Amino acid sequence: MKPIYDKIVVKMKNTQEIHSETGLVYQKDMSQTSNTTLVAEIVAVGDGRLLSDGSIVPLKVKVGDNIVISKHQGESFSDGKNEYTILSESHVLSIIEEDNQ
């Protein structure tokens, strides 16, 4: 799939891994919490933002970036196997940078 212009396609990371005191590991669905933001992974990006003069400004985000977005942004769709959300780059609140130390 290839989004147009400044659109990006993300796959939500709505779960958080929880470790119990007894050593059990389980997934907690974070989409139902009172948090107003969600973490998503970018799976596809458009070419960039179209300006009025016809030029295109490249996007700051790239495929593979983990980002923070507000809840209820974008349009959801399914390919039959996975759920995705399409939104504009302007809806991205932050890029989560990996600590490589």
C-alpha positions as CSV (number, residue, x, y, z in Angstrom):
1,M,0.0,0.0,0.0
2,K,1.2,3.5,-0.8
3,P,-0.4,6.5,0.9
4,I,-0.6,9.8,-1.0
5,Y,1.2,13.0,-0.1
6,D,1.5,13.6,3.7
7,K,-0.5,10.5,4.7
8,I,1.1,7.7,6.8
9,V,-0.2,4.2,7.6
10,V,0.4,2.9,11.1
11,K,-0.2,-0.2,13.0
12,M,-1.2,0.5,16.6
13,K,0.8,-0.9,19.5
14,N,-2.1,-0.9,21.9
15,T,-0.6,-3.5,24.2
16,Q,1.8,-3.2,27.1
17,E,3.7,-6.2,28.4
18,I,3.1,-6.6,32.1
19,H,5.4,-8.8,34.4
20,S,3.7,-10.0,37.5
21,E,5.5,-10.7,40.8
22,T,5.1,-14.4,40.2
23,G,6.9,-14.2,36.8
24,L,3.9,-14.4,34.6
25,V,3.9,-12.1,31.5
26,Y,0.7,-10.9,29.9
27,Q,-0.5,-8.2,27.5
28,K,-2.7,-5.3,28.7
29,D,-4.8,-3.6,26.1
30,M,-3.9,0.1,26.4
31,S,-6.5,1.4,23.9
32,Q,-9.2,1.1,26.6
33,T,-7.3,3.1,29.3
34,S,-7.8,6.8,30.1
35,N,-4.5,7.7,28.3
36,T,-5.1,10.2,25.5
37,T,-2.1,9.0,23.4
38,L,-1.2,5.8,21.7
39,V,2.0,4.3,20.3
40,A,2.0,3.1,16.7
41,E,4.6,1.8,14.2
42,I,4.7,3.4,10.8
43,V,4.3,0.8,8.0
44,A,4.0,3.1,5.0
45,V,4.5,6.8,4.1
46,G,3.5,9.1,1.3
47,D,5.9,11.2,-0.7
48,G,5.5,14.4,1.3
49,R,3.3,17.4,1.9
50,L,2.1,19.1,-1.3
51,L,2.6,22.9,-1.3
52,S,0.5,25.4,-3.2
53,D,3.3,26.0,-5.7
54,G,3.3,22.2,-6.5
55,S,6.5,21.3,-4.7
56,I,6.6,18.5,-2.2
57,V,8.2,18.8,1.2
58,P,9.6,15.3,2.3
59,L,8.1,13.8,5.5
60,K,10.1,13.8,8.8
61,V,8.8,10.3,9.6
62,K,9.9,7.0,8.0
63,V,8.7,3.4,7.8
64,G,9.7,1.6,11.0
65,D,9.5,4.7,13.3
66,N,7.5,4.3,16.5
67,I,5.4,7.3,17.1
68,V,3.0,8.8,19.6
69,I,-0.4,10.0,18.4
70,S,-3.6,11.3,20.0
71,K,-6.4,8.8,20.4
72,H,-9.1,8.9,17.8
73,Q,-6.9,10.3,15.0
74,G,-7.1,9.1,11.5
75,E,-9.2,6.5,9.7
76,S,-9.0,2.8,10.5
77,F,-9.2,0.0,8.0
78,S,-8.4,-3.7,7.9
79,D,-6.8,-5.8,5.1
80,G,-8.5,-8.9,6.6
81,K,-5.4,-9.8,8.6
82,N,-4.3,-6.6,10.4
83,E,-5.9,-3.4,11.5
84,Y,-4.3,-0.1,10.3
85,T,-4.9,3.6,10.7
86,I,-4.2,6.2,8.0
87,L,-3.5,9.7,9.2
88,S,-1.6,12.9,8.3
89,E,2.0,13.5,9.4
90,S,0.7,16.5,11.3
91,H,-1.1,14.2,13.7
92,V,2.2,12.8,14.9
93,L,3.0,14.2,18.4
94,S,6.4,12.6,18.8
95,I,8.9,10.1,17.3
96,I,10.2,7.7,19.9
97,E,13.9,7.5,19.5
98,E,15.6,4.3,20.4
99,D,18.4,4.5,23.0
100,N,21.3,2.7,21.3
101,Q,23.7,2.9,24.3
